[in-house]
Amino acid sequence: MKRLILLCLLAATPFAWALDQGGAHRLSVIQERWAEIQYRFPEDQRAAAFEKLAADSAAFTRDQPNAAEAWIWNGIVTSSWAGAAGGLGALSKVKAARASLEKALQIDPNALQGSAYTSLGALYDRVPGWPIGFGDADKAESMLRKALALNPDGIDSLYFWGDHLYRQGRYAESRSALLKALQAAPRPGRELADQGRRGEINALLQAIKEKQD
């Protein structure tokens, strides 16, 4: 899911596009707002807030369709909206999130240090499998390994890898990945996201401890 003569290939394949200053600022605003909703909003207020942010991130992809970063964050926001909203409508949202992340991979799989692979892996891990959804533990592992190859020391790539290992009952490996995630370098401008992610890592480490006791 996730090219014939060279000229045809180049014409058919969009180039990776570096965000200009305005685009980078817009991306930062979406990232900061996502962290605020995810980590500071009460659970019953997240769905409506993510719905509005999803509209903003979708507009970002329309304005800058060749920016992989825009598609990545539309996928992240849309999948977060699905998780917050739940219910029968969640599946259509996660399918839309998957499509956005796959679009990002077509443009530039290295964008944001492989974040499209990380987010796709998380989707494959957390969405129900057939016949309800497209969840697939093997695809999740493949995507998450690709993410780690691009960003072996990142807090997100290591957290979602550790979460995958936990779901597979590989508790010692999960614990090792999560402890490494806690040592990840801070991300400038992403302080709230880092703080929230560390909280999730510590909660998962506690769950592992309870499994092993």
N, C-alpha and C positions, 0 to 999 in steps of 0.2 A: 504494500500500500504506500508504502512510504512515499542512440539518439542517433546510407545515408551519407550524404556529403557534408563536409564540415560547415559550409555556409548554411545549410538547412538546420543543422544542430544549433548554431548560434542564433538563428532567427527564431527558433522555437523555444529556446530556453532563456528565461529572464536572468539577467546578471544580478549578483548580490549588490545591494545598494546601501552605501553608508549613509546613515541619517545625517542631515545637516543640523545646524544648531537648533533651529526651531523644532525639527523632528525629535531630536534628542531630549529637548525640554518636555515635549508632549509625552514621550515615552516615560520620562521620570515622573511626571504627574500621575500617569496611570499606575505606575508601580507603587508610588506612595499611597495613592488612594486604595489600591488593592490591600496593602498591608494594614491600613487603618480599618477597613471593613473586616478583614479576616481576623485581626487580633484585638480590636478594640470595640467592635460593635456587638451588642447582645445578639444571640443566635436568631431571635425572631425578627431582627431588623436587617439581617444580612442579605436575604434574597432580593428585597426591593432595591437595596443599595447596589448589589452586584448587577441587577438588571439594568440600572442606569449606566453603570460603568461599562457594561457589555455594549451598550449602544455607542458610548464614546469610543471604545476600542475598535468597534466595527467601522465607525466613521474614519478612524485612523487608517485602517486598511484600505478604505476607498480613496482616501487622499494620497496615500503613499503605498500603492499596490505592489511595488517592487522591493519593499523593505521587509526583510524576513522578521526583523524585530517586532514590527507591527502585528504580523500574523501570529507570532509566538504569543504575544501578550493578549491578543484577542482570544486565542485558544485557552490560555490560562484563566482569564476572566470568565469566559463562557463556561468552562468546566467548574469553576468555583461557584458560579451562579447555579449550575445544575445541582451541585452538592448541597447548596443552601436551600434550594427550592424543593428538591425531592419530588416525589409523586410521579405520575405517568408522563409528565412533560420533561422529566430529567433526561430520558434517553435521547430525545431529539436534540437537546442541548449538548450532550456529550458527543453525539455524532457531528454536530457543527464544530465543536472544539477540536475533534480529531481532524476534520477537514482543514481547519485553519493551521494546525500544527504540521500536517502533511504538506500544505502549501509552503510553509516556511522552509521545510526540508528541501523542497524543489528549488527554492531560491538560493538558500545558503545553509547547509546543514551545520556549519561552524558558528552561525550567528549566536551571540550571547553565550559563548562557550558550550554550544550543544544543548541549549535549554529546550529545544523542540524535542530532542530525544528523551530528555528527562521527563517532560510533561506527558509525552505519549506513553512512556513506560508506566507512569503513574496511572494514566487512564486505563491501560490494558490490565493493570493490577486491580483496580477498584471497581470497574464497571462489571456487572454480572456477565457471565458467559452465555453461550448459546443455550437455549433459543431466545432468551430475553434480550441479551446485549452482545457486545463484541469482545468482552473480557477474555484474556488469554495470557496465562502466566508465562508461557514460553516466549511470546512476543514481548511481554513486559521485560523479561530478563534480557532479551536481545537489545531492546532499546536502551535499557539502563546501562548495559555494558558499553554501548557506543557513547553514551553520555559520559561515563567515567573515563573512557579513553581520551575524550576531549577536555575533560575538567576533573582530573583525579583527586583534587584537593578541595573541591567546592562544597559548601555546606548543603546545597540543595541536591546535587548529584549523589553525595554520600548519604544524605538522609533518606532519599527515596530508594536507594540501593539497600540500605539497612532495613527499611520498611518492607521491601520485597522479600528479603531474606527472612524477616520475622514471619511474614505470611506463609513462607514455605517451611517453617519450623526449624530453620537453620540459625538457632539462637546465638551460638558462639560467634559465627561469622557476622551476624547482624550487630551484635554488641561491638565488635571490633570496628565495623564501618561507622557506627554511630559515635563512638568515642573519637574517631578520627574527624568526624564532622564537627564535633565540638571544638576542634583545634583549627578550624578553617579561618583564614584571614578575614577580618571585617570588610564589608563592602561599603565604600563611601556612598552616602546618600540612601543606603538601605538598612539603616540602623534598626528601625522598627521591625522590618522583615527578619533581620538576623536574630533579634531578641525573641520574636515569636517562634521562629524555627527552632531555636535552642530549647525553648519550652517544650515543643513537640518532641524533640530528640530526647530530652530528659524523661518525658512521660513514657516514651517507648522503651527507654532503658529500664524504667521501673517495671514495665510490663514484662520485659524479659527476665528481670530478677525474680518476679513472682512465678514465672513459668519454670524457672530453674530451681527454686527453693523446694 
